[in-house]
Amino acid sequence: MEKLGAFDQLFYKADQYQVATMIMGGASILAPARKGGRLNARAIAGHLGARLGKIPLMRVKLVQDQLRLGSMHKIQDTNFDIDDHINVISLPKGAGYAELSECLAEQSAIPLDLPNLWRWTVIEGLKGGKLAIFCKVHHALADGVGLMEALSSIYDPEPVRPEKLATASFEAEEEPSNYQLLRAAVAESASRLVVKTPRFIAKNAGPILSSVGSGVRELWEARNDPDSSFAMPEVSPTSLNTSEYSGRRAVAWKTLSLPEIKTLARHFDCKVNDIGLLLYSWAMQHYFAGTGEDIDFDLWCAMPMSTRTSSSGEGGNQVTVARLSLHNTLTDPLERLKAINQDALKLKQTMRPEQPVIDMEELADLVFPTVLDGLLYLSGKFNLLGRLGGRFAVANALFSNVPGPPSQVCVANAVMVESIPMIPAVDVLAVSGGITSVDQAITIGFHCDGGVVENPGLFLEGIDAGMAALTAAMEKPGEYYDL
């Protein structure tokens, strides 16, 4: 058995008690690798099954003692059946963007049936002989970067013949009995109370007190400074800040030339992620203009940041969350891009200190699972997250950058031509945006609460407007440009 990380358990329990839906998703569009070639959806599905079935992370199940005294653990599922996780659906022949986006929204709205932790769907019927692969994976398994690392083996740099699923069953460890789980839970609780907590206090008491003292002193010295790093941003709520999930989804995406985006980044001496954030800012601004909602303040986005290192194990969540202003009140694209770039640089310095005061995973591990279950049960029963979200806005939207393959990748005899990010749509935020790339294409995706966002195409129009603003600014340096 492998103990599930503290944050992995939090994500699973949040879904279990209907506090928040913690499902990652995404879609890939595949084209025949050879001119005149044809793709067989079932052959592609069989190939995916053969590759995914070999990845240990995808064959796990989560177990916990019946009294929920101990942590959840990952074990290899003795009853694992790949056919429970992969299926094929068909769209009308010649389906395009509208049909596929509607299909992806419908598939996204279907919840994972816990304890199943992932599902892949091959979608046939797209024009040009293309296929789409839609995947959804529970956040309890891994964060976005960890999942991409774990799934790297399903891709090839060149086309290959579709593999067939072997008839031999997968090896799996014997599932622990209820008694074994309970015994391990009691031992874990005793260790947490008698060993881990005292050790944590002894190890961290000095650094914590020193850090708190320094923080109080700096806070007092900067008490009248509005630009102090201690100043909390005032986030004004919008119609995208909701109190509950409607049960519907909406999906939109725009694919751009990665070399063109890199050219812009080099010209303006910034990162590709900064360009993505600027385009996201323009998309949000255009959306509100299109709906007639008056936004005369800066919007804020929550932005997950990976803390994964080269020594990190397979799967799991190693991520922190920061907040960043979209600076949408700055009408000059260069001023807005500069402000976003500077904020992003500050975030990297503050969110990833070389020597953090305490290990947050270690701290979270001190919380007894029964306490976590109780808090999340009450939160789900009384919709505490929704009540809080309706009164206090932490952010207006979510944005994430998921690195994609830097070169061509193939799935059997198909080449991936687009990778569509579908960042988890947090229940109290009606839109999550993200960027990812594959080879020479970069895609900005919007994953929305369909009951709130009725026309996600407005975001795409904003992307076009943002690109026009940046291109004009690059061609006419120093001149003011206003959309």
N, C-alpha and C positions, 0 to 999 in steps of 0.2 A: 504494500500500500504506500502511496505517496500523499502526504498531507497537502491539502489545497491551501494556497496562500490566503492571507486574511482578506485582501481585496477581491480575490477571486470568489471567495465565499460570500462577500458582501453583494457582488453583482448577481450571483445565483439567487440568494435569498431575497434580494430586492424584486426580482422577477417572480419568485415563488409566492411572495406575499402581496403581489400586485402593487408594489410601491412605484416601480419604474421598469420599463421594458429595456433590457440590456442585451439587445441582439445586434450584432454587426452584420452588414450585408454588402453586397456588391454584385456587379454583373460584368461579364466580358463578352465582347462580340467577336466571333470567329469567322474567318473567311477561308475558302479553300486555299491551301498553300501553293497549289500549282494551277496555272491557267487552265480553265476547262474542267477542273476537278469538281467532285461532288462530295458533300459531307453527309454522312449517315448519322442521324441524331442518336440512334440506339447504340451504334458502334462507339460514338464519342462517350455516351453514358457508361458503356462497359469499360472503356479505357480509363475513365475517371474512377470508376469503382476499383479497378485493378490497382491503380496508383494510390488512391486515398486509403484503401484497405491496408496498405503496407506501412502507413504512418501511425506509429503508436498513439500519438495524441488524439487521432480521430477514432480510435477504438476504445476509448476509456468510458467508464461510467462513474458517477459520483455516489458514494455511500456514506452513511452516518448512523451512529447508534440511535436506537428508537427514542431514547430520552433526550437526545440532542445535547448531551453533556460535553461531547468532544467535537473536534473539528471534522469537517467533511474530508474525505479522502478520494483520490483517484485510483481506480483499479482497472485492469484490462477486462472488458466485458466478456463474460463466458458465453453469452447468447448473442454476440455481435453478428448482425446480418446487414451487409452492405446494401441490400435491396430496400431496407427500411429508410435509407438516407438519400437515395438517388432516384429521380423519376424523369420522365419525358412528357412534355406537353406540346401541343401544336397550335399555332396561330394560323389564320387564313393565309393561304399562299400569297406571297408578295407583300407581307406586312411590313410597315415602315416604322418611323419614329413614334407616331401617335399610338399605334397598336402595341408596340413594345413597351413604351412608357406606361401605358395603362396596365399591361400585363405585369410589369415589375411592381407597380403600386399594389395590385391585387395580391401578388405573391408575398410582398413585404408585410401586408396587413394580416396575413395568416400567422398566428403565433406558433412558435415551436411547442410541440407537445412534450413538456418536461416529463420524464428525465432525458428525452432525446436532446442532444446538444448541437446538432447541425443538420442541414439539409441542402442538397444540390439539385437544381432543376435545369435540364437541358430544354431549350425552347427552339422549336423548329418552325419553318414557314416564313422566315425573313426574306426579303427581296435580295436578289443577287446570290442566292444559294447560301446565305450566311446562317449561322446559328448563334444563339445567345446562351450563356450559362449564368444562371442566377444562384448565388450562394448566400446562406445565412448561417451564422455561427454564434453560439452563445458567448458573451463576453467572459463568462467564467472560465472558458478554456484558455483564452489568450487575449492580449491586446492586438491592435492592428499590425504592428511591426512584428510581434512574435508569431502571429498567424502567417504572415507572408514568409517568414523564415521557415516555418514548419511545412508550408505547402510548396516550397520551391521544387520539391522532387516530382511534382505532377507536370512540370513543364520541361520541354526540350528546346535546345537552340535551333534544331532543324526538324522537319517533318519526319515522323516515324509511323510505322504501321500500327493501327489501333490494337492495344493489348486486350486480351480477354481475361476475365476474372477466373482465377484458379479455383478448381472445385474443392481443394483441400481447405479445411476449416482453419481459422486463425488460432494461433496459440494464445492461451489466456491463463492467468493465475487463478487459483481456486478462490472463489468469493468467500470472504470472511463471514462467519456466523454472527448472529445477533449478540451472542455471548462474547465473542472475540472483540467485536466492536465496542461493546459496553466496557469490557475490561480495559481496552486501550483508552477509552474516554476517561475512565476514572484515573488511570495512571497519568494521562495528559493534564487533567485538572489539578491533580496533586503537584505535578511538576510546575505548572503555571503558578500555583499559589505559594509553594514552598521554595522553589528554585528560581524560576524565571523572573518573577516580580522583584524579589529582593536583589537579584543580580542586576536587573535593569536600573533599579534605584541607585545602587552602589556605583554603577558604571556611569550613569548620566546625571546624577544629582548636581555635581560640580559644574559641568558644562551648561546645564540648563539654567542654574542660578546665575552663572556668569553672563549667559546670553540674555536672560530676562533683565538683569541689572543694566547691561549695555543698552538694551532696547528701550527700557524706561528712561534712561538718561538721554538717548537720542530723541525719543518722542517728546520729552520735555523741552529740549533745546529747539526742536522744530515745530513746537505747538502752534506758532503763528505763521508758519510757512505753507502756503497752499500748494506748493510744488513738492512738498516733502514726499519721500517714498512711503511714508506711513499713511498718507492721506488716502482714504478709501474712495474709490470712484462712485459717483452718484449715477446709478443706472435707472433711467426713466423707462417704465414699462410701455410696451406697445401692444398691438393686437396679436403679435406673435408670442406674447407671454400669456400662457393659458393656465387654467386650473386643473384640467383633466384632458386625457387623450380621447379623441372622438371615435377611434376605432377604424378610421380610414387613413390611407396614405396617398401621397402624390409624389411623383418622381419627375425630375427634369435634369438634363445634362447638356453640356456644350463641349465639344472636342476641338482643341486648337493645335496649332503646330508648335511642338516643343522647341525646335530650333528658333522659331520666331520669339517665343517667350524668353529663351535664353539670351537672344540678341538684345531684347529690351532690358533684361536684368544686367547684362554687361554694360550697356550704354548708360544706365542710371546708377551703376555701381551698387547694386543691391542683390538680394537673393531671389530665386524663383518663387520661394514661398511668399516674399514680400509682394511680388507681382500678383500672385494668387489672392492674397489678402486685399490688395487694392481692387481687383476685379470683383471680389466678394462684396467689398464696400459699395462699389458702384451698383452691383446687382441689388443689394438691399435698398439702397437709395431709390433706384428705379422702381422697385416693387411698391414701396410706399407711395411714390408719386403716382403710380398707376392705379392704386386703390383709393387715392384721395385722402390718405391719412397724413396729417401735418406732422412732420418730424423736423423740429428745429433744434435738435440736440444730437450729440454724438451717440451712436449706437455702440454697444459693447458685445464682443463675442467671447465665449468660453473656448479655450484652445487646449486640447490635450497635448502634453509634451512627453515624449518617451524618455525614460531614465534607464533604458536597457543598455547593458554593456556587453563586451565580447565574451565575458564569462557567464552571462545569463543562460539559464537552462531553457529547455524547450517549453513553449507555452507560457501561461501565467500572465499576470498584468503587472507591468513595471512602468507606470505612467503617473504623471502629476498633471494638474489642470491649472492653467493660468487664465487671466482675463486681459484682453487687449482692445483698445479703442479702435474703431474703424474710421475715425476722423472724417466722417461723411459731411461735416459742416465746412470742411475746407474744399472750396470749389476748384481751386487750381490743382490739377492732377499731380504735379511735381511736389507741391507742398504736402499734399496728402500722402504721397508715396514716401517722402522723406520722414514724415511724422510716424508712419507705420514702421518703416525700417528702424528708426531710432528706438521705438517702443519694443520691437521684437528683439533687438540687441540687448536692451536692458533686461528683458524677461529671461533670456538665456543666461545672463550673468547671475540673476537673483534666484531663478528656479532650479539651477543646477550648481550649487556651491560645491567646491572641491572637497570640502570636509563638512557635511551637514552636521548640525548639532546632535540630532538623534536620528536613528533609523526608523522611519515611519512604519515600515513593515514589522519591525520588531515591537514597536509600541502597539500596533493594532493586534498583534498576536497575543497580547496580554488580556484582551477582552474575552470574557467567557462566552462561548457560542450561545448559551441559553439567554444571555443578556442581549446579544445581537438579534436572536430570533424574536424575543419579546418586543424589542424596540421596533423592529420592522413589521411585526404583526400589527401593533398598534398604529403604526404609520400608515399601513395599507388599509386597515379597517376604517380609520377616520380621515383618510386622504390628507394626511398632514403635509405631504409635499405639495399637493395641489393648493391647499389653503395658504401655505407659505408663498408659493409661486404667484398666487393671486394678489398678495399684499406687498411682496418684496421681490424685486427683480435682481437676480444675481448677474444675469446677462440677457441679451436680447436674442441671441442665436448661438449656434455651435459651429466651429470650423476646425477641420483637421487636415493635415497633410500626411498622406500615406505613401511612402516611397514605393514606386513600382519597378518592374524590370527595366534596366537601362538599355537593353537591346532586344532584338526580336525573340519572342518565345512562341512555342508551338504546343498545341494539345493534340496529340496523335497527328493526323494529316491536315490539321487546321492551324492557321496562324492567327494570333490575337491581334486585332487591329484597333480595338478600343477597350479600355478598362474604366468602368463607371463606378466611382465611389458612392456608396450609400451609407454615410456616417450614421450611427445610431441616433434616431430621433428621440430625444429626451422628452418625456411626457409633458413637461411644463414649458418646453420651448418648441414652437411649431415648425421650425426649420433648422436643419443641420446641413452644413455645406462642407465640401471637401475637394481636394485635388489629388489626382494620382496620374501616373504616366506609364506608358509602355512604348518602348522603342522611340519613335519620332512623334508620338501623339501625347498630349496632356489633356485630361478631361476634368472639368469642374462640374460636380454633381450636387443636386439639391434633393434632400430627402425630407419630405414635409408631412405634417398632419393635414390630411386631405379635407378635414372638416373645417379647417381654418384657412388654409391656402387653396383658394379655388382656381387660381390661374398661375401656376408655377412658371409659365412661359415668360412672365414679367421679369423673372430673374435672368433669363437668357438674354432678353433685350438689354438688360443692364450690363451684361458681360460685353455685348457688342459695343455699347456706348463707352464702356471703360477702355476697351481696346482702341476705339477711335480716338479717345482722349490721349492715351499714351502714345499712339503712333504720331498724332499731330504734334505732341510735345517733343517727341524725338526729332521730327523733321524740322521743327521751328524752335530750336532751343532758346530759352529766355523769354519767349513771348507768352502772354497770358492766353489761356484757352478755357473757354466756358461752354459747357454743353447747353 
